[in-house]
Amino acid sequence: HMNSGNPYRIRLDGSRIEQNTHGQVNPFGLAFAPKNHPQLHGALLVVNNGMDHRGSRPVDNAPDELFIAYGNGAFHGWPDVEGFLNAAWKQGSADVTGTVLGDNARGAQDVYEELPMPVSNPIAVFPVDSSSDGMDFSRSSKFGLVNDLFISQWGQIGFAPTDIKDSAHRVVRVHFLSPQGTQITDFAVNKTPGAADQTNTGGFNHPVDVRFSDDGSAMYITDFGPVDVRAFRPTDGAGVIWKVTKVR
């Protein structure tokens, strides 16, 4: 297996290092579901940022993914499969103009001659280049929406086709259906789409993490602030933390 970009389990004393899953490229957010969650029962969830149009093997149209990390060495597809997209398909091509596939478009060459094991599919996917990052579960009626997962979406980092819709800079809510399935909706979003510093309006720039208070009554959203995405240069002193509470 390729070992970079995967979650590991390590004891607090630093011993017994074990790889939890295989086949992810950029697993950014980790969160344990509540033990009494009716569908997840305390499972570890991982959100993975999809492949980008960069490097020696650029791949387009790979979405971000949400996985259950069962800890059984499951294989999630990278570098050849991402979010039900096979990188070798025409849709994975880097030979495009914007998001329009040309007649000569070809996908990336597969790395594996044969996949090492069947692919364990994601339970949800998110828009291409949304950069889905830190996340947390609501656990208290003091906030509401108990057992739902909230994920920050940083936004494009400069590798997306120029005409693709930037659908991030927000926090999304993932509701888990019974007996299975997910429903994804916007939870906190700017009135004008895009980063606030680019639209000259108030609101989010680049949300990068979500955490609930110890008593579960408040959500805190870490916002990276304005960023020169091409140089990945943040603006000193411009990051903020937003607090969200239930209206009583």
Salt bridges, closest charged atoms under 4 A:
GLU18 OE1 - ARG9 NH2 2.44
GLU18 OE2 - ARG16 NE 2.56
ASP52 OD2 - ARG54 NH2 3.06
ASP60 OD2 - HIS53 ND1 3.06
ASP80 OD1 - ARG57 NH2 3.12
ASP148 OD2 - ARG173 NE 2.53
ASP148 OD1 - HIS175 ND1 2.83
ASP166 OD2 - HIS169 NE2 2.81
ASP186 OD2 - ARG170 NH1 2.64
ASP209 OD1 - ARG211 NH1 3.18
ASP228 OD2 - ARG233 NH1 3.66
